Amino acid sequence: MTTVSAGSLQASLANRTILVIDDSEAVRTAFEVLLSLHGARVLVAATPDDGLAALARASVDLVIQDMNFRREATSGAEGMALFHEIRTRFPQVPIVLLTAWTHLETAVELVRAGAADYIAKPWDDARLLTSVRNLLDLGRARAEAAEWRRARREARAELAERFELRGVVYESEAMHTVVCTATQVARADVPVLILGPNGVGKEVLADIVQANSERAARPYFKVNLGALPVELIEAELFGTEAGAFTGARARTGRFEAADGGTLFLDELGTLSGGGQAKLLRVLQTGEFERLGANVTRRTRVRIIAATNTNLRQAIRAGTFREDLFYRLNVIELEVPPLAERREDILPLAQHFLERGFTLVPAAEEALLRYPWPGNVRELQNAIRRACLLAGGSAIGVAALNLPAPTAASDEAANVDRTAVEQALERAHGVIAHAARELGLSRQALYRRMEKLGLRGH
């Protein structure tokens, strides 16, 4: 009789409410028997008015409606009117159209207008049951997704009420977890190390930690170590005495200026060996000297450091001190690249749009397809550029001027089995930690493990 799995039908239809609107009592009875056999609750109505009244009274998961409701009617106009009325008043309810072959073209037209499916009379039970099952499953999935989004919005709103989030924009679960962790550790007066590739928003996360700490009202300085010449980094951090080097004047360093507050050290991986030794000393004792001075000074500064460098790899290479790493790594926050949290792309794009500009659907699709190797910073630049180049207020694909996609090289191809196994062992099988140690993205490590036949947690 039907090739549809009875078990899957029972799971999909059980306790779901289906409304059948048809002027034929025989048709209504046939649907009632067929659908009830698989656990559905079936409501029936003989006229459009009765059908709309039933929708107003009860929570309906699916509507099956005829196209004509009077014996002499053959145009399908009544069905079209009913369809549009249901779509207007109950837009979330999927509608299946029952149509004779003479109304097939009309049914196809209504599918383009939003009807979920159409079934030709006389119908095939298997085809009808399959359509009903798929639509109910899809409706359940959409409802669950909507509930998840609602819960996530409420969680973000609650977090924003309790903490200062510095205007951070996100939608993804991954970013929500990182932001939550940042707010939780903010009041612990310990160093924080923020990891992640360039452009992901590490500085914003540092701002969140500082803004919610007990030092929020104290001095807060930022030093981009990667933007300073190596010979000037120590002078910037620790200050100088007049005559310390040619042209040097007495100058207060950032550690001294930030006493009692917070110091954000960006691009930590570029710090020289000498600078690392002095930073370690400050962290351990609170003591330092200005360049060219013999007087020891003291400071109490909370350090938030950020880097895109794989510090564990740098330790093995001998370019970063292990003792400094563990001194800084009391709290570790890792910001995932934008490619791993694609739910954040459109909210961020909307945030970066200038007032009065909108993104056309094709442009939004292009933004979602693009891999964003430059992360949030690249997205921000792309939107700003598009606002300047767009001929009007609607931004299309051309105005985005995104680079053409290229065949991505397999960044893990040169990592051998032994290296992967050792990294997984040290990380106790945790993929994220092993990937970071190897200098790979999680996706790249997964691909490599799949090729090597390895498994992780």
VEXPATI-37724 format. One line per field, with one value per atom (N, C-alpha, C): atom name; x, y, z. Coordinates in steps of 0.2 Angstrom, whole numbers. Example, Ala and Ser with C-alpha at 12.3 -4.5 7.8 and 13.67 -1.06 7.14 Angstrom:
2
tipa: [N CA C N CA C]
px: [66 62 66 64 68 64]
py: [-28 -22 -16 -11 -5 0]
pz: [39 39 39 35 36 39]
// end
This chain:
457
tipa: [N CA C N CA C N CA C N CA C N CA C N CA C N CA C N CA C N CA C N CA C N CA C N CA C N CA C N CA C N CA C N CA C N CA C N CA C N CA C N CA C N CA C N CA C N CA C N CA C N CA C N CA C N CA C N CA C N CA C N CA C N CA C N CA C N CA C N CA C N CA C N CA C N CA C N CA C N CA C N CA C N CA C N CA C N CA C N CA C N CA C N CA C N CA C N CA C N CA C N CA C N CA C N CA C N CA C N CA C N CA C N CA C N CA C N CA C N CA C N CA C N CA C N CA C N CA C N CA C N CA C N CA C N CA C N CA C N CA C N CA C N CA C N CA C N CA C N CA C N CA C N CA C N CA C N CA C N CA C N CA C N CA C N CA C N CA C N CA C N CA C N CA C N CA C N CA C N CA C N CA C N CA C N CA C N CA C N CA C N CA C N CA C N CA C N CA C N CA C N CA C N CA C N CA C N CA C N CA C N CA C N CA C N CA C N CA C N CA C N CA C N CA C N CA C N CA C N CA C N CA C N CA C N CA C N CA C N CA C N CA C N CA C N CA C N CA C N CA C N CA C N CA C N CA C N CA C N CA C N CA C N CA C N CA C N CA C N CA C N CA C N CA C N CA C N CA C N CA C N CA C N CA C N CA C N CA C N CA C N CA C N CA C N CA C N CA C N CA C N CA C N CA C N CA C N CA C N CA C N CA C N CA C N CA C N CA C N CA C N CA C N CA C N CA C N CA C N CA C N CA C N CA C N CA C N CA C N CA C N CA C N CA C N CA C N CA C N CA C N CA C N CA C N CA C N CA C N CA C N CA C N CA C N CA C N CA C N CA C N CA C N CA C N CA C N CA C N CA C N CA C N CA C N CA C N CA C N CA C N CA C N CA C N CA C N CA C N CA C N CA C N CA C N CA C N CA C N CA C N CA C N CA C N CA C N CA C N CA C N CA C N CA C N CA C N CA C N CA C N CA C N CA C N CA C N CA C N CA C N CA C N CA C N CA C N CA C N CA C N CA C N CA C N CA C N CA C N CA C N CA C N CA C N CA C N CA C N CA C N CA C N CA C N CA C N CA C N CA C N CA C N CA C N CA C N CA C N CA C N CA C N CA C N CA C N CA C N CA C N CA C N CA C N CA C N CA C N CA C N CA C N CA C N CA C N CA C N CA C N CA C N CA C N CA C N CA C N CA C N CA C N CA C N CA C N CA C N CA C N CA C N CA C N CA C N CA C N CA C N CA C N CA C N CA C N CA C N CA C N CA C N CA C N CA C N CA C N CA C N CA C N CA C N CA C N CA C N CA C N CA C N CA C N CA C N CA C N CA C N CA C N CA C N CA C N CA C N CA C N CA C N CA C N CA C N CA C N CA C N CA C N CA C N CA C N CA C N CA C N CA C N CA C N CA C N CA C N CA C N CA C N CA C N CA C N CA C N CA C N CA C N CA C N CA C N CA C N CA C N CA C N CA C N CA C N CA C N CA C N CA C N CA C N CA C N CA C N CA C N CA C N CA C N CA C N CA C N CA C N CA C N CA C N CA C N CA C N CA C N CA C N CA C N CA C N CA C N CA C N CA C N CA C N CA C N CA C N CA C N CA C N CA C N CA C N CA C N CA C N CA C N CA C N CA C N CA C N CA C N CA C N CA C N CA C N CA C N CA C N CA C N CA C N CA C N CA C N CA C N CA C N CA C N CA C N CA C N CA C N CA C N CA C N CA C N CA C N CA C N CA C N CA C N CA C N CA C N CA C N CA C N CA C N CA C N CA C N CA C N CA C N CA C N CA C N CA C N CA C N CA C N CA C N CA C N CA C N CA C N CA C N CA C N CA C N CA C N CA C N CA C N CA C N CA C N CA C N CA C N CA C N CA C N CA C N CA C N CA C N CA C N CA C N CA C N CA C N CA C N CA C N CA C N CA C N CA C N CA C N CA C N CA C N CA C N CA C N CA C N CA C N CA C N CA C N CA C N CA C N CA C N CA C N CA C N CA C N CA C N CA C N CA C N CA C N CA C N CA C N CA C N CA C N CA C N CA C N CA C N CA C N CA C N CA C]
px: [4 0 4 9 13 20 25 32 35 32 34 35 41 42 37 34 29 32 38 41 42 45 47 41 35 29 26 26 23 27 34 38 36 35 34 27 22 15 12 15 12 11 5 3 4 4 4 -3 -5 -12 -12 -16 -17 -24 -25 -31 -33 -38 -40 -46 -46 -51 -53 -59 -61 -69 -72 -80 -82 -78 -81 -80 -85 -85 -81 -81 -77 -70 -68 -61 -59 -63 -61 -60 -65 -65 -59 -57 -51 -45 -44 -38 -38 -44 -44 -42 -44 -42 -35 -33 -26 -21 -22 -17 -18 -24 -25 -22 -21 -18 -11 -8 -1 0 -5 -4 -6 -8 -9 -16 -17 -23 -26 -32 -34 -41 -40 -46 -49 -55 -58 -63 -63 -68 -70 -77 -80 -79 -78 -78 -72 -70 -65 -66 -72 -73 -72 -75 -74 -67 -63 -56 -52 -54 -50 -52 -59 -61 -57 -56 -52 -45 -42 -35 -35 -40 -40 -41 -44 -46 -40 -37 -32 -25 -20 -13 -12 -12 -11 -4 -2 5 5 0 0 -8 -8 -15 -15 -20 -21 -28 -27 -33 -35 -41 -44 -43 -44 -44 -51 -56 -63 -68 -73 -77 -84 -86 -93 -93 -98 -98 -98 -101 -100 -94 -90 -84 -78 -74 -69 -63 -63 -58 -52 -53 -48 -47 -52 -51 -53 -57 -59 -52 -49 -43 -38 -37 -32 -33 -39 -41 -40 -42 -41 -33 -29 -22 -19 -21 -18 -20 -26 -29 -25 -24 -20 -13 -10 -3 -3 -8 -8 -9 -13 -15 -11 -9 -5 1 6 11 16 16 21 18 12 9 10 13 14 7 6 0 1 -2 -2 -9 -8 -14 -16 -23 -26 -28 -26 -28 -29 -34 -36 -31 -30 -25 -26 -32 -34 -31 -30 -27 -20 -16 -9 -5 -7 -3 -4 -10 -12 -8 -8 -4 3 6 13 14 10 10 10 6 5 11 14 20 26 26 31 29 23 20 21 23 24 21 17 14 19 18 23 24 18 18 11 10 4 3 -3 -5 -10 -9 -15 -20 -26 -31 -32 -33 -33 -26 -25 -18 -15 -9 -5 -4 -6 -5 3 7 14 17 15 18 15 9 6 9 9 12 20 23 30 31 26 26 24 19 17 22 26 31 37 39 44 43 37 35 34 31 31 38 42 49 53 52 55 52 45 42 45 46 49 56 60 67 67 63 62 60 55 53 59 62 68 73 75 80 78 71 69 69 68 68 75 80 87 89 87 89 86 80 76 80 82 85 92 96 102 102 96 95 94 90 89 95 99 106 110 110 115 112 105 103 104 103 105 112 116 124 125 122 123 120 115 112 117 121 125 132 134 141 142 147 149 152 149 151 155 155 159 157 151 148 149 152 153 147 148 142 144 139 140 133 133 127 128 135 137 137 136 137 145 149 156 158 156 158 155 149 145 149 151 155 162 165 171 169 164 162 160 156 154 160 165 171 175 175 179 176 169 166 166 167 167 174 179 186 189 184 187 189 185 186 192 194 200 206 210 215 222 221 226 227 233 234 230 228 224 228 228 231 225 225 220 223 221 224 219 222 217 221 219 222 221 225 224 217 214 208 202 202 196 193 196 193 196 202 206 206 207 207 200 195 188 187 189 189 193 199 203 199 196 192 186 183 178 181 186 190 191 194 196 190 185 179 175 176 172 176 182 187 186 190 190 194 198 202 199 193 189 190 191 191 199 203 210 213 220 223 222 221 221 225 231 235 236 236 237 244 247 254 254 254 255 262 264 272 274 269 271 272 269 270 276 280 286 292 297 304 306 310 312 316 320 325 321 314 310 305 304 299 300 307 308 307 309 309 301 297 290 287 289 286 289 296 299 301 301 303 311 313 320 322 328 332 335 336 339 346 348 355 356 350 351 353 352 354 354 357 358 351 350 344 338 340 335 333 327 325 321 321 317 310 308 301 298 292 288 286 287 285 278 276 269 267 272 271 270 274 274 268 266 260 253 254 248 247 252 252 245 243 236 231 232 227 229 228 228 232 237 241 239 237 236 241 245 250 248 247 245 252 251 256 262 260 265 271 269 274 280 280 285 290 289 293 300 305 312 314 319 321 323 326 327 321 316 310 306 306 303 305 312 315 313 313 310 303 299 292 291 294 294 295 300 302 297 294 289 283 281 275 277 283 285 285 289 291 287 285 282 288 294 300 303 305 308 313 317 321 320 320 320 326 326 333 337 343 349 348 344 343 346 348 349 344 339 334 329 327 322 315 311 304 299 293 288 282 278 272 267 261 255 251 252 248 245 239 236 238 240 242 237 235 231 235 237 241 237 239 236 241 240 245 241 244 241 247 252 258 256 258 257 263 261 267 270 266 268 274 272 277 283 282 288 292 289 293 297 295 299 304 303 308 313 312 317 316 310 310 305 302 298 299 299 301 295 296 291 288 293 291 287 288 284 277 277 271 266 269 264 263 267 265 259 259 254 248 248 243 239 238 233 226 224 217 219 216 217 210 210 204 206 202 204 198 199 194 194 189 189 189 192 191 184 183 176 174 178 176 173 174 172 166 163 157 153 151 148 142 138 132 134 140 142 143 143 145 140 134 129 127 127 126 132 138 143 143 141 141 135 130 124 127 131 134 139 142 147 144 138 135 134 135 134 126 124 117 114 108 105 106 111 113 110 109 106 110 110 113 108 108 103 105 100 100 107 108 114 120 121 127 127 122 122 125 122 124 132 134 141 146 143 147 147 142 142 146 147 151 159 160 168 171 177 180 183 184 186 193 198 205 207 205 207 202 197 192 188 187 182 185 191 194 193 194 193 186 181 174 172 175 174 176 182 185 181 178 174 168 165 158 159 165 166 167 171 173 167 162 156 151 151 147 150 156 159 158 158 158 151 146 139 136 133 130 124 121 115 115 109 109 109 107 107 114 117 124 123 126 126 132 133 139 145 143 149 152 148 151 155 154 158 165 165 172 176 173 177 181 187 192 189 191 188 191 186 189 194 199 205 205 208 208 213 210 214 219 225 230 229 231 229 235 234 239 241 238 240 244 245 247 254 258 265 266 261 261 261 266 266 262 261 257 260 267 270 268 269 268 261 256 249 248 250 249 252 258 261 257 255 251 244 241 235 236 242 243 244 248 249 243 239 232 227 229 224 218 219 214 210 211 207 209 205 207 209 205 207 214 216 222 228 227 231 232 227 227 231 230 234 241 243 250 253 250 253 252 249 248 243 238 233 226 222 215 212 206 203 201 198 196 202 207 213 216 216 218 213 206 201 203 204 205 211 217 223 222 218 217 213 208 204 208 213 217 222 224 228 225 218 214 215 215 216 210 209 203 205 201 202 195 195 189 185]
py: [-6 0 6 7 13 10 14 12 16 21 25 21 22 19 20 15 16 20 17 20 28 30 37 41 38 42 43 38 38 44 44 49 56 56 63 66 61 63 63 59 58 65 66 72 79 78 84 85 92 93 95 92 93 95 101 103 102 98 97 101 105 109 107 104 101 100 102 102 95 90 83 79 77 73 66 63 57 59 65 66 68 71 73 67 62 55 51 51 48 50 57 60 59 59 58 51 46 39 38 40 39 42 49 52 50 49 46 40 35 29 30 35 37 41 42 46 54 56 63 65 71 73 77 75 78 82 88 93 93 94 94 100 103 109 108 110 109 116 121 128 132 137 141 145 147 151 146 140 135 133 133 132 137 143 149 149 148 148 142 136 131 133 137 139 144 148 153 150 144 141 137 133 128 129 126 127 121 123 119 118 112 111 111 109 109 109 113 113 109 105 103 105 109 113 111 111 110 117 116 122 125 120 122 120 124 122 122 123 122 117 113 108 112 118 121 125 126 130 125 128 124 129 135 140 139 137 137 144 149 155 155 151 150 148 143 140 145 149 154 159 161 166 164 157 154 154 152 151 158 163 170 172 170 172 169 162 159 161 162 165 172 176 182 182 178 177 172 167 162 160 165 164 158 156 150 143 143 136 134 128 126 124 125 123 118 113 108 109 110 111 104 103 98 100 97 100 95 96 92 94 90 91 98 100 106 112 111 117 117 112 111 117 121 127 132 133 137 135 128 126 127 127 128 136 140 147 149 145 146 143 138 135 141 144 150 155 156 161 159 153 151 144 141 135 130 125 120 115 113 107 107 103 102 94 92 85 84 81 80 75 76 71 67 60 57 56 56 56 49 49 43 43 38 39 39 36 36 43 46 52 58 57 62 61 55 54 56 55 57 65 68 76 78 75 77 76 71 69 74 75 80 87 89 96 97 92 92 92 88 88 94 97 104 109 109 114 113 107 106 108 107 109 117 120 127 130 127 129 129 123 122 127 129 134 140 142 148 149 143 143 144 141 142 149 152 159 164 162 166 165 159 158 161 161 164 172 175 182 184 180 181 181 176 175 181 183 189 195 196 202 202 196 195 197 194 196 203 206 213 218 215 219 218 212 211 214 214 216 221 225 229 226 225 221 225 231 236 235 234 235 229 223 217 215 213 210 203 199 192 188 182 178 171 169 162 160 153 150 150 149 150 156 162 168 170 167 168 165 159 156 159 162 166 172 176 182 181 175 173 172 168 167 173 178 184 188 188 192 188 181 177 178 179 179 186 191 198 200 198 201 197 191 188 192 194 198 194 191 187 189 187 188 184 187 184 184 178 177 176 180 180 177 172 169 169 169 170 173 172 175 182 186 193 195 200 203 200 195 192 196 201 205 203 202 200 207 212 219 220 219 220 215 209 204 207 210 213 219 223 228 226 220 217 215 212 210 216 221 227 230 231 235 232 225 222 219 222 220 225 224 228 234 234 240 244 243 246 254 257 264 266 262 263 264 266 267 261 262 256 258 255 257 251 252 247 248 243 243 238 240 235 234 228 227 226 223 222 228 234 240 244 242 245 242 246 243 240 234 230 234 239 243 248 249 254 250 244 241 241 240 240 247 252 259 261 258 259 256 250 247 249 250 252 259 263 270 271 277 278 284 284 290 294 300 305 302 302 300 292 288 281 279 282 281 288 288 295 298 304 307 306 301 299 304 305 309 305 308 305 304 297 296 290 291 286 280 274 268 266 262 260 256 252 249 254 259 264 268 270 274 270 263 259 257 259 257 257 251 250 249 249 247 241 242 236 238 234 235 229 231 226 226 220 219 215 219 215 213 208 205 203 199 197 193 189 184 188 195 198 201 200 202 199 203 200 196 192 188 192 198 203 205 207 210 205 198 193 192 193 192 197 203 209 209 206 206 200 195 190 192 196 199 203 208 212 208 203 198 195 193 189 193 199 203 210 213 219 225 222 227 228 234 235 241 242 249 252 258 262 260 261 260 266 264 268 271 267 269 263 265 260 259 264 264 259 255 250 253 252 254 249 250 245 247 242 243 237 239 233 234 230 230 223 223 217 217 211 210 206 209 206 205 200 199 195 197 194 192 187 185 181 181 176 171 172 167 160 155 148 148 150 151 144 139 132 130 132 130 135 141 145 143 140 138 132 127 122 124 130 133 137 138 142 149 152 159 162 158 161 157 161 158 154 147 143 146 148 151 157 161 167 165 160 158 155 151 149 154 159 165 169 170 174 169 163 159 156 160 158 158 162 162 162 158 158 158 163 164 163 159 158 161 166 169 165 161 158 162 160 164 165 170 171 165 162 156 151 150 145 148 154 156 161 157 161 164 162 166 173 175 181 186 183 187 193 191 196 201 199 204 209 206 211 216 213 217 222 220 225 231 229 233 238 236 240 245 243 247 254 259 266 267 272 274 275 272 272 267 263 258 251 247 240 236 229 224 220 219 216 208 204 197 193 195 192 194 200 202 199 198 194 187 184 177 177 182 183 183 187 188 181 177 171 166 166 161 163 169 171 168 166 163 168 174 179 177 177 175 181 187 193 194 189 189 196 198 203 210 211 217 217 212 212 213 210 211 219 222 229 233 232 235 235 228 227 231 231 235 242 245 252 254 250 251 251 246 245 251 254 260 266 266 272 271 264 263 261 260 258 265 263 269 272 268 270 267 267 265 257 254 246 244 240 237 230 230 223 220 214 210 214 218 221 226 230 235 232 225 222 221 219 218 213 208 202 199 197 193 187 185 178 172 167 162 158 156 152 145 140 134 134 132 133 127 129 124 120 114 110 112 116 118 113 107 101 96 97 92 90 94 93 91 90 88 80 77 69 66 60 56 56 56 56 63 68 75 76 73 74 69 63 59 62 64 67 73 78 83 81 76 74 71 67 64 70 75 80 84 85 88 84 78 73 72 72 71 77 82 88 92 92 94 101 105 113 114 110 111 109 103 100 104 107 111 117 120 126 125 119 117 116 113 112 118 123 129 128 124 123 125 126 127 120 120 114 110 114 110 107 110 107 101 101 95 90 91 86 82 87 84 79 82 78 71 72 66 61 63 59 55 59 55 50 52 47 42 42 37 38 44 45 48 47 50 54 59 63 64 68 69 74]
pz: [0 0 0 5 5 7 4 5 10 13 18 25 28 34 40 42 47 54 55 61 61 55 54 53 50 50 57 61 68 71 71 74 72 65 63 64 63 64 71 75 82 85 87 91 87 81 76 74 73 71 64 60 53 51 48 46 39 37 30 28 23 21 14 14 7 8 2 3 2 0 -1 6 8 14 14 8 6 7 4 4 12 15 22 26 25 29 27 21 18 22 22 25 33 36 43 45 41 42 41 35 33 38 40 44 52 54 61 62 57 58 60 58 60 65 69 75 75 69 69 71 74 76 70 67 61 62 60 60 53 52 46 45 39 38 31 30 23 19 22 19 21 17 19 25 26 33 39 38 43 44 39 40 43 42 45 52 54 61 65 61 65 66 61 62 68 69 74 81 81 88 90 85 87 84 88 85 80 73 68 65 64 61 54 50 43 41 35 32 25 24 17 14 9 7 -1 -2 -9 -13 -19 -23 -25 -25 -26 -20 -19 -13 -15 -21 -23 -29 -30 -35 -42 -43 -50 -51 -46 -46 -49 -54 -57 -58 -57 -58 -53 -47 -42 -39 -40 -37 -30 -28 -20 -17 -20 -16 -16 -21 -21 -16 -15 -10 -3 -2 4 6 1 2 4 0 2 9 11 17 23 22 27 27 22 22 25 24 28 35 37 44 48 45 49 44 44 39 40 47 48 47 45 44 37 36 29 26 19 16 10 10 4 0 -6 -11 -14 -14 -17 -24 -29 -36 -41 -45 -51 -56 -61 -66 -70 -70 -73 -70 -63 -59 -58 -61 -60 -61 -66 -67 -61 -59 -53 -47 -46 -40 -40 -46 -47 -45 -48 -47 -39 -35 -28 -24 -27 -24 -24 -30 -30 -25 -24 -19 -12 -11 -4 -2 -6 -4 -3 2 3 -2 -5 -10 -13 -18 -21 -22 -21 -22 -27 -33 -38 -36 -37 -36 -42 -41 -35 -33 -26 -24 -23 -22 -21 -13 -9 -2 0 -3 -2 -3 -9 -10 -5 -4 1 8 10 17 17 12 12 12 8 9 15 18 25 30 30 35 34 28 27 29 28 30 37 40 48 51 48 51 50 44 42 47 48 53 60 62 69 69 64 64 64 60 60 67 70 76 82 81 86 85 78 77 79 78 81 88 92 99 101 98 99 98 93 92 97 99 104 111 112 119 119 113 112 113 110 110 117 121 128 132 131 134 133 127 125 129 129 132 139 142 150 151 147 148 147 142 141 147 150 156 162 163 169 168 161 160 155 154 149 144 138 132 127 128 123 116 115 108 104 107 103 99 93 89 87 89 87 87 84 84 86 85 85 92 93 100 102 97 98 101 98 101 108 108 115 120 119 124 126 121 123 127 124 128 135 136 143 147 144 148 150 145 147 152 153 158 165 164 171 174 170 172 173 171 172 179 184 190 194 191 194 192 197 195 193 188 185 178 175 168 163 157 153 146 143 136 131 126 121 114 112 106 100 94 88 82 76 70 70 65 65 63 65 63 66 71 74 79 82 87 94 95 101 105 102 106 110 106 109 115 114 120 126 125 130 133 129 132 136 135 139 145 145 152 156 153 157 160 156 157 163 164 169 175 175 181 186 192 197 196 190 188 183 182 176 176 182 183 183 183 183 176 176 169 165 158 154 148 146 141 136 130 125 121 120 116 111 105 99 98 101 100 93 89 82 78 80 76 78 83 86 83 82 80 86 85 91 96 94 98 103 101 105 109 108 112 120 122 129 132 128 130 131 126 127 133 134 140 147 147 154 155 149 150 149 149 148 152 154 157 152 153 148 147 141 139 139 140 139 133 127 121 117 111 108 107 109 108 113 118 123 128 130 135 140 146 152 150 150 148 152 154 158 153 155 151 153 149 150 156 158 165 171 170 176 175 169 168 170 169 170 177 182 189 192 194 197 192 186 181 177 170 165 159 157 151 146 140 135 130 130 125 119 114 107 104 100 96 100 106 111 107 102 99 96 95 92 97 104 109 109 109 109 115 115 121 127 126 131 134 130 132 136 134 137 144 145 152 156 154 158 160 155 156 161 161 166 173 173 180 183 178 181 183 179 181 188 189 195 201 200 206 206 200 200 199 198 198 191 189 183 184 179 178 172 172 165 162 155 151 153 155 157 164 168 175 180 186 191 196 196 201 199 204 203 205 201 202 203 205 207 203 201 198 199 200 200 194 189 183 181 179 176 169 167 160 156 150 145 139 137 131 125 119 114 108 105 99 94 88 83 82 86 85 89 86 90 95 101 106 108 108 110 105 98 93 94 96 97 103 108 113 111 107 104 100 96 92 95 102 106 105 102 101 107 111 116 123 128 135 137 139 142 149 153 159 159 154 152 150 146 143 149 153 159 164 164 169 166 159 156 155 154 152 158 163 169 166 162 159 151 148 140 137 132 128 121 117 110 106 102 97 91 89 83 77 71 65 62 58 56 52 48 44 48 55 59 63 62 65 60 55 49 51 57 59 61 62 64 58 52 46 45 44 42 48 54 59 59 58 58 52 46 40 41 44 46 51 55 60 57 52 49 43 41 36 38 34 36 35 39 39 32 31 25 20 21 16 18 13 14 9 11 7 3 -3 -7 -5 -6 -5 -8 -14 -18 -14 -12 -8 -2 2 8 7 1 -1 -2 -6 -7 -1 4 10 14 14 17 14 7 3 4 5 5 11 11 17 22 21 25 29 25 28 32 31 35 41 42 47 48 54 55 52 53 50 42 39 32 30 34 33 34 39 40 34 32 26 20 19 13 13 19 19 19 22 21 14 10 3 -1 1 -3 -2 4 5 1 0 -4 -12 -14 -21 -24 -19 -22 -25 -31 -34 -31 -26 -23 -16 -12 -5 -5 -10 -10 -13 -8 -10 -13 -19 -23 -23 -26 -26 -29 -34 -38 -33 -29 -24 -19 -17 -12 -15 -21 -25 -21 -19 -16 -20 -18 -22 -24 -30 -33 -29 -28 -24 -27 -24 -27 -23 -27 -24 -18 -12 -6 -5 -3 -2 4 5 11 15 20 25 29 30 34 30 23 19 21 24 26 33 37 44 44 46 46 52 51 56 63 63 70 74 70 73 75 71 73 79 79 85 91 91 97 99 95 97 100 97 100 107 108 114 120 118 123 124 119 120 123 125 127 122 116 111 109 112 111 105 100 93 93 96 96 99 104 107 103 100 95 89 86 80 82 88 89 90 93 94 87 82 75 71 73 69 63 64 59 62 57 59 61 65 67 61 55 49 46 46 42 46 53 57 56 56 55 48 43 36 36 39 40 43 49 53 49 45 41 36 33 28 32 38 41 45 46 49 57 59 66 69 76 79 85 87 93 96 102 106 102]
// end
